[in-house]
Amino acid sequence: MNPTEQKKTTVSEAVKKHKEFLFPAVAMYYQEPIALVKGEGEYVWDDAGNRYLDCFGGVLTVSVGHANPRINTAIIEQTKTLQHTSALYANKPQSDLAEKLAEITPGDLKKSFFTSSGTEADDTAIMAAKLATGRGEIVVLRHSYSGRSATALSSVGHSTWRPLPSQVAGIVHARAPYCYRCPFGMTPDNCGAACAEDVRDVIETTTTGEIAAFMAEPIMGVGGFIVPPAGYFERVEEITRKHGGLFIADEVQTGWGRTGDKWFGIEHWDVKPDIITSAKGMGNGVPIGWTIATAAVADKFPGLTFATFGGNPVSMTAGLAVIKLIEEEDLRTNCKTVGDYFREKLEELKEKHQIIGDVRGMGLMQGIELVKNRETKEPAPEAVLKVFEETKRQGVLIGKGGLYGKVIRTGMMLNSTKANVDELIKALDAGFTLC
Ligand SMILES: Cc1ncc(COP(=O)(O)O)c(C=O)c1O
């Protein structure tokens, strides 16, 4: 949209109260934070009447458009019929969704456990892996993100997201497969996947040698869309199994076609996860968390376990409706097509603007790492903030990530068009021009 069409910003009552009555840790984007009041398709509106193209979807969570009429109708009908049951009774949306998930997940994944968030999904996966193997140690990656429970927080690989030290023993961090900033100073053509070998080294030197699981995001989301090189997960799976561990893929950000062509990000590598977790885009904004395991793993979960809102019929209906829509509108293909177009345009911006150090991602999960100098790769988080302010002025919302916020993250809707991409590119171009 033309920036001159933007209305004058008024001081938002909602923002004022947010600052006064919420924990300060609930930080908002922008020098003058905005309060959103309405969403429709790819667009949202703030309480001053300004419209924005939403290219972050509340952190890759609004996946098929704000207030999508198909999803909303399904949710409203279910809400009118039956809102809550608890897991003490079966409900058809939960049973149907579990059956569908067993069908679309790779390998032998079969049995689901539903919760309300990605944190709980990862906690469930770690618990299930420990119970199934009888072992207690988990290998995760530096730069990873798992959430904010005691277990998830102990897994997080960012000091900025760790307000407390590790609360759970036995979680160890291998080096990230971060090719742009290779922790071993190598390049993908000469490294022999040294980062995968680091998983072996970490197991052999910092654990008992026998682990419960390796857990990773196929593309590291909060880490700044770090894409592991070809062959990485295959080698890590081999090492993990040799040391008795299960393979857990955290698809909280990478699931549901986001990476293009496939339902799940891990399907771009030739591995067979024992457990997959997800949340976010699965419900298009409805709280949902999900852990699926092979029967061999799930059946070893002894005794009772319970999540009050797990399998809630309204969330389950939303999940089913999202999957149906992705299938019927062929959005996995759309993610690949529009994502490739977006990537091409981003590479053009990289040619034009020295501030761009790296462009990376898959499908409609594309990130841009900014640097002060392409030789030294000195991070440029201040430039990220500049681009944020300008894109907002241009009527476009984006996200950020990477340690200290040095990477611009975009997570456009899975049903975005090339015209939406053009609008985003124009705003980014204006932002980079100021850097
Ligand atoms: C990869 C990944 N796992 C887990 C989580 C935690 O999800 P939630 O915030 O829903 O608890 C997140 C959240 O951003 C995530 O990106």
The ligand as an SDF file (V2000), in Angstrom:
LIG
                    3D

 16 16  0  0  0  0  0  0  0  0999 V2000
   10.3940  -24.9050   16.9350 C   0  0  0  0  0  0  0  0  0  0  0  0
    9.5480  -24.5350   18.1130 C   0  0  0  0  0  0  0  0  0  0  0  0
    9.2880  -25.4570   19.0390 N   0  0  0  0  0  0  0  0  0  0  0  0
    8.5310  -25.1720   20.1220 C   0  0  0  0  0  0  0  0  0  0  0  0
    7.9990  -23.9100   20.2940 C   0  0  0  0  0  0  0  0  0  0  0  0
    7.1610  -23.6080   21.4950 C   0  0  0  0  0  0  0  0  0  0  0  0
    5.8360  -23.4070   21.1010 O   0  0  0  0  0  0  0  0  0  0  0  0
    4.8010  -22.6130   22.0280 P   0  0  0  0  0  0  0  0  0  0  0  0
    5.2290  -21.1910   22.0490 O   0  0  0  0  0  0  0  0  0  0  0  0
    3.4830  -22.8430   21.3240 O   0  0  0  0  0  0  0  0  0  0  0  0
    4.8170  -23.2540   23.3550 O   0  0  0  0  0  0  0  0  0  0  0  0
    8.2450  -22.9190   19.3410 C   0  0  0  0  0  0  0  0  0  0  0  0
    7.7020  -21.5570   19.5090 C   0  0  0  0  0  0  0  0  0  0  0  0
    8.0660  -20.6230   18.8280 O   0  0  0  0  0  0  0  0  0  0  0  0
    9.0480  -23.2390   18.2250 C   0  0  0  0  0  0  0  0  0  0  0  0
    9.3370  -22.3320   17.2920 O   0  0  0  0  0  0  0  0  0  0  0  0
  1  2  1  0
  2  3  1  0
  2 15  2  0
  3  4  2  0
  4  5  1  0
  5  6  1  0
  5 12  2  0
  6  7  1  0
  7  8  1  0
  8  9  2  0
  8 10  1  0
  8 11  1  0
 12 13  1  0
 12 15  1  0
 13 14  2  0
 15 16  1  0
M  END
$$$$
